[in-house]
């Protein structure tokens, strides 16, 4: 019994040390994080109030009045965990890079248009009501570390709050320009970092920022993106000779198809066959890149994807392997939505929604980083949540033991029992 009760206090002290927030907010922040770190049907404020014994309004005020605390905590936790994992950092799946920066957006669905910054969005599967977030994560080995996300703010919300409206790509550009990767991982050299993104971020301004930072990128290209062959660049003027990448590979039939077997990334490590054609070429507005045309061997002819990579020394098969690492961010999105209550928010103000999202990402980092005294057999996210729940099951016993060990604690407890019996 004593060991179980002590485990709760060890866990509490460990959380206090990890989040490092103002003493006045420590307890309420800790309980909101714990409410996200356990398994439940819905991670609501009522759930946080139930497991903590505190009033629901305290959590509501935390989200509404202290969004900056959540942002600071996530930034601090992501840097701390990145530095921890960098001590045993190796290259990514036999690729030349050590760290991957993955960019992708996700939606947060709401039931009403009445909340702040809610808008009608379409991500290819029909319209829905909600918020849009652009997530930036670091991939180090098999570890995913979420960084503070970028919130998309509508024109109406910007006008109301006196904020300059910016497109998603503009915000991504500013994020990358101000990003100091050395605060997360020390000792990185030129060529150690790659940025992975799908064709939604095929923007020469984004790609130019990445190149200027000394990073590589592997990015899917839109079919209308303009390219030139190396020979064309020498013979034509800057304004002539460009062609869309689909037409470019159609015109260069001399490039032979090759077969590449790419690991699927699943637990059974199955491999998939792809047909690829590749060459060096000039990407408009960026420079010389490695261009790849790819299609699944089992897919109908014509379902092709095009990629560009700034590293000219790697093999085309490695470019496909690198792009498949982008799927890690999709797994991250699935985890926070299914297990951590990413969409379980009913706040009217966008500041509260923003705080909730940042606390969810903090909970993900804490669960993935390794909990104190956690058995090595506990690996998956749901298993770790059940482990946290097992610690909380002894919370009441731990609180009682703490009160009894205080000065005059036995007498206070006797008086409370007498009052309860009289009532």
C-alpha positions in Angstrom: 0.0 0.0 0.0 2.7 2.5 0.9 4.6 1.8 -2.4 1.4 2.5 -4.4 0.6 5.7 -2.6 4.2 6.9 -3.0 4.0 6.2 -6.7 1.3 8.9 -7.1 3.5 11.5 -5.3 6.5 10.5 -7.5 4.3 11.0 -10.6 3.0 14.3 -9.3 6.5 15.7 -8.6 7.8 14.4 -12.0 4.9 16.3 -13.7 5.7 19.5 -11.8 9.3 19.2 -12.9 8.4 18.6 -16.5 5.9 21.4 -17.0 7.7 24.1 -15.0 4.9 26.6 -14.9 4.0 29.3 -12.3 3.5 27.8 -8.8 0.0 29.3 -8.7 -1.0 27.3 -11.8 1.0 24.2 -11.1 -1.8 22.0 -9.6 -4.6 23.0 -12.1 -2.2 22.5 -15.1 -1.1 19.1 -13.7 -4.7 17.9 -13.4 -5.7 19.1 -16.8 -2.7 17.2 -18.3 -3.6 14.1 -16.3 -7.2 14.3 -17.6 -5.8 14.1 -21.1 -3.3 11.4 -20.3 -5.9 8.8 -19.2 -8.4 6.7 -21.2 -11.9 8.1 -21.3 -14.8 8.4 -23.7 -14.5 12.2 -23.9 -11.7 14.4 -22.5 -14.1 17.2 -21.4 -13.9 19.7 -18.5 -16.4 17.6 -16.6 -14.0 14.7 -16.9 -11.1 16.8 -15.6 -13.3 18.0 -12.7 -14.3 14.4 -11.9 -10.8 12.9 -11.6 -9.3 15.9 -9.8 -12.1 16.8 -7.4 -11.8 20.5 -8.5 -14.4 22.8 -9.9 -15.0 22.8 -13.6 -14.7 26.6 -13.7 -11.0 26.4 -12.7 -10.2 24.5 -15.9 -12.3 26.8 -17.9 -10.4 29.8 -16.6 -7.1 28.0 -17.2 -7.9 27.6 -20.9 -9.5 31.0 -21.3 -7.1 33.2 -19.4 -3.8 31.5 -19.8 -3.2 30.3 -23.4 0.3 31.6 -23.2 1.1 29.1 -20.5 0.2 26.2 -22.7 2.2 27.6 -25.6 5.3 28.1 -23.4 5.0 24.7 -21.9 4.7 22.9 -25.2 7.7 24.8 -26.6 9.7 24.0 -23.5 8.8 20.3 -23.5 9.5 19.8 -27.2 13.0 21.3 -26.8 13.7 19.3 -23.7 12.6 16.0 -25.4 14.5 16.8 -28.6 17.7 17.4 -26.7 17.1 14.1 -24.8 16.7 12.0 -28.0 19.6 13.8 -29.7 22.0 12.1 -27.4 21.4 8.7 -29.1 20.6 10.2 -32.5 21.4 8.2 -35.7 20.5 8.6 -39.4 16.9 8.0 -40.5 16.5 4.5 -42.0 19.9 4.4 -43.8 19.2 7.9 -45.2 21.9 10.7 -45.1 19.7 12.9 -42.8 19.5 12.7 -39.0 16.4 14.9 -38.4 13.3 15.3 -40.5 10.9 18.3 -40.2 7.5 17.2 -41.4 4.8 19.7 -42.3 1.1 18.9 -42.7 -2.3 20.3 -41.8 -5.1 18.7 -39.8 -8.7 19.7 -39.1 -10.4 20.1 -35.7 -14.1 19.7 -36.3 -16.8 21.7 -34.4 -20.5 21.3 -34.2 -21.4 25.0 -34.7 -20.4 28.1 -36.5 -21.0 30.2 -33.4 -17.5 29.7 -31.9 -14.7 32.1 -32.7 -12.6 31.5 -35.8 -14.8 28.6 -36.9 -15.2 28.4 -40.7 -16.3 26.0 -43.5 -13.4 24.0 -44.7 -12.8 21.4 -47.4 -9.9 19.0 -47.2 -11.0 16.9 -50.2 -13.7 14.9 -48.4 -16.5 17.4 -48.5 -17.2 20.5 -46.4 -17.1 20.6 -42.6 -17.2 23.2 -39.9 -14.1 23.7 -37.7 -10.6 25.0 -37.3 -7.5 24.3 -39.3 -4.0 23.7 -37.8 -0.7 23.3 -39.6 1.5 21.0 -37.6 5.3 21.0 -37.6 6.9 17.9 -36.1 10.5 16.7 -35.7 11.2 13.0 -36.5 14.3 11.7 -34.8 14.7 8.0 -35.3 11.3 6.6 -34.4 10.4 9.5 -32.1 7.9 12.2 -33.1 8.2 15.5 -31.3 5.4 18.0 -32.0 6.4 21.7 -32.1 3.9 24.6 -31.4 1.4 24.4 -34.3 0.3 27.2 -36.6 -3.3 28.2 -36.3 -5.1 29.3 -39.4 -7.0 32.5 -38.6 -9.9 33.7 -40.8 -10.2 37.2 -42.2 -13.2 37.8 -39.9 -11.3 36.8 -36.8 -8.2 38.9 -37.8 -10.4 42.0 -38.3 -12.1 41.5 -35.0 -8.8 41.2 -33.0 -6.7 43.6 -35.1 -4.4 40.9 -36.5 -2.9 41.1 -39.9 -4.4 38.4 -42.1 -1.9 35.9 -43.6 -2.3 32.8 -45.7 -1.2 29.5 -44.4 1.8 29.4 -46.7 2.9 32.9 -45.5 2.7 31.7 -41.9 4.7 28.5 -42.7 7.4 30.7 -44.3 7.6 33.0 -41.3 7.7 29.9 -39.0 10.6 28.3 -40.8 12.5 31.6 -41.1 12.4 32.2 -37.4 12.9 28.5 -36.4 16.2 28.0 -34.4 16.8 24.2 -34.8 20.0 24.4 -32.7 17.7 25.0 -29.6 16.2 21.6 -30.2 19.2 19.6 -31.5 22.8 20.7 -31.0 25.7 19.9 -33.3 23.8 19.6 -36.5 25.8 20.0 -39.7 24.8 21.1 -43.1 23.0 18.3 -44.8 21.7 16.7 -41.5 18.2 18.1 -41.9 15.5 17.3 -44.4 12.0 18.9 -44.7 9.2 16.5 -45.8 5.9 17.8 -47.2 3.1 16.8 -49.6 2.1 18.8 -52.7 0.0 21.1 -50.7 3.2 22.9 -49.7 4.7 22.9 -53.2 5.5 26.6 -53.1 8.8 28.1 -54.4 8.8 30.6 -51.5 8.7 27.8 -48.9 11.3 25.8 -50.8 13.6 28.8 -51.1 13.5 29.4 -47.3 14.4 25.7 -46.7 17.4 26.0 -49.1 18.5 29.3 -47.6 18.5 27.6 -44.1 20.9 25.0 -45.4 18.4 22.2 -45.2 17.3 19.7 -47.8 13.8 18.9 -48.8 11.9 16.0 -50.3 8.5 17.3 -51.5 5.7 16.1 -53.7 5.2 18.4 -56.7 2.0 19.6 -58.3 1.5 18.4 -61.8 1.6 21.9 -63.1 5.0 22.8 -61.5 7.5 24.1 -64.0 10.8 22.4 -64.6 13.7 22.3 -67.1 16.2 19.7 -68.0 19.9 20.4 -67.3 20.5 20.8 -71.1 17.6 23.2 -71.5 19.0 25.5 -68.8 22.2 26.0 -70.8 20.5 26.5 -74.2 17.4 28.6 -73.4 16.8 32.0 -71.8 15.4 32.2 -68.3 11.9 32.9 -69.5 11.7 30.1 -72.0 11.9 26.3 -72.1 9.9 25.6 -68.9 7.4 22.8 -69.0 5.0 21.3 -66.5 6.5 18.3 -64.8 3.9 15.8 -66.2 4.6 17.0 -69.7 8.4 17.0 -69.0 8.5 13.3 -68.2 6.2 12.5 -71.1 8.6 14.3 -73.4 11.7 12.6 -72.0 10.8 9.1 -73.0 14.5 8.2 -73.1 14.4 8.0 -69.3 13.9 4.3 -68.6 11.6 2.9 -66.0 13.2 1.3 -63.1 11.8 -0.9 -60.3 12.3 0.1 -56.6 11.2 -2.0 -53.7 10.3 0.3 -50.8 9.6 -0.8 -47.2 6.0 -0.3 -46.2 6.9 0.8 -42.7 4.4 -1.5 -41.1 5.2 -4.0 -38.3 5.8 -6.9 -40.8 8.2 -4.8 -42.9 6.6 -5.7 -46.1 7.9 -4.1 -49.3 6.0 -2.5 -52.2 7.2 -2.2 -55.7 7.2 1.1 -57.5 8.1 2.0 -61.1 10.3 5.2 -61.2 11.9 7.4 -63.7 14.4 10.1 -62.6 16.8 12.8 -63.7 18.4 16.0 -62.6 16.6 19.2 -63.5 15.9 22.7 -62.7 12.9 23.5 -60.4 11.6 27.0 -61.2 12.4 29.5 -58.5 14.6 27.0 -56.6 17.5 25.6 -58.5 19.0 22.2 -59.5 17.1 19.2 -57.9 16.7 15.5 -58.4 13.3 14.9 -60.1 11.5 11.6 -59.7 8.3 10.3 -61.4 6.8 7.4 -59.5 3.8 5.1 -59.7 2.8 1.9 -57.9 3.5 -1.2 -60.0 0.0 -2.6 -59.0 -1.8 0.7 -59.7 -3.5 1.6 -63.0 -1.2 3.4 -65.4 -1.3 7.2 -65.2 -1.7 7.4 -61.4 1.7 9.0 -61.0 3.4 11.3 -58.4 6.3 13.6 -58.9 8.9 14.5 -56.3 11.8 16.9 -56.0 14.8 16.5 -53.7 17.6 19.0 -53.2 20.2 16.3 -52.3 21.7 15.3 -55.6 23.8 12.4 -54.3 21.2 10.0 -53.0 19.4 7.3 -55.0 15.9 7.7 -56.3 14.7 4.8 -54.1 15.9 6.7 -51.1 13.8 9.7 -52.1 10.7 7.5 -52.0 11.8 6.0 -48.6 12.2 9.6 -47.2 8.8 10.7 -48.5 7.2 7.6 -46.8 8.6 8.9 -43.5 6.0 11.8 -43.9 3.4 9.2 -42.9 4.6 9.6 -39.3 2.7 12.9 -39.0 -0.5 11.2 -40.0 0.0 8.6 -37.2 0.6 11.6 -34.8 -2.7 13.1 -36.0 -4.5 9.8 -35.4 -3.1 9.4 -31.9 -4.1 12.9 -30.6 -7.6 12.6 -32.1 -8.3 9.0 -31.0 -6.6 8.9 -27.6 -5.9 12.4 -26.3 -9.1 14.4 -27.0 -7.8 16.8 -29.7 -11.4 17.4 -30.9 -13.0 17.3 -27.4 -13.3 21.0 -26.9 -16.5 23.0 -26.5 -15.0 26.5 -25.9 -16.5 29.5 -27.5 -13.3 31.6 -27.6 -10.4 30.6 -29.9 -7.8 31.4 -27.1 -9.3 28.5 -25.1 -9.3 26.2 -28.2 -5.6 27.1 -28.8 -4.7 26.4 -25.2 -6.5 23.0 -25.3 -4.6 22.0 -28.5 -1.2 22.9 -27.0 -2.0 21.0 -23.8 -3.0 17.9 -25.9 0.4 18.0 -27.6 2.1 18.4 -24.2 0.3 15.2 -23.0 1.5 13.4 -26.2 5.1 14.4 -25.5 4.9 13.3 -21.8 3.4 9.9 -22.7 5.9 9.2 -25.4 8.9 10.4 -23.5 8.7 7.7 -20.8 6.8 7.9 -17.5 8.6 7.4 -14.1 9.0 3.8 -13.0 7.1 2.6 -16.1 7.7 -1.1 -17.0 9.5 -1.8 -20.2 6.6 -3.9 -21.4 4.3 -0.8 -21.6 4.9 0.6 -25.1 1.7 1.7 -27.0 -0.1 5.0 -26.2 -3.2 3.3 -24.8 -1.1 1.1 -22.5 0.7 4.2 -21.2 -2.6 5.8 -20.5 -3.8 2.8 -18.6 -0.5 3.0 -16.6 -1.4 6.6 -15.6 -4.9 5.5 -14.7 -3.4 2.8 -12.4 -1.4 5.5 -10.6 -4.6 7.6 -10.1 -6.6 4.7 -8.7 -4.6 5.1 -5.4 -5.0 8.9 -5.4 -7.6 9.0 -2.6 -5.6 6.7 -0.4 -2.5 8.8 -1.1 -4.3 12.0 -0.2 -5.6 10.4 3.1 -2.1 9.3 4.0 -0.7 12.7 3.3 -3.3 14.4 5.6 -2.6 11.9 8.4 1.1 12.6 8.3 0.7 16.4 8.6 1.0 18.1 12.0 -2.3 17.5 13.8 -3.5 15.5 10.8 -5.0 12.7 12.8 -7.1 15.1 14.9 -8.3 17.0 11.8 -9.4 13.7 10.2 -11.3 12.6 13.3 -13.1 16.0 13.4 -14.1 15.6 9.7 -15.5 12.1 10.4 -17.5 13.3 13.4 -19.0 16.2 11.4 -19.9 13.8 8.6 -21.6 11.4 11.1 -23.5 14.2 12.8 -24.8 15.5 9.4 
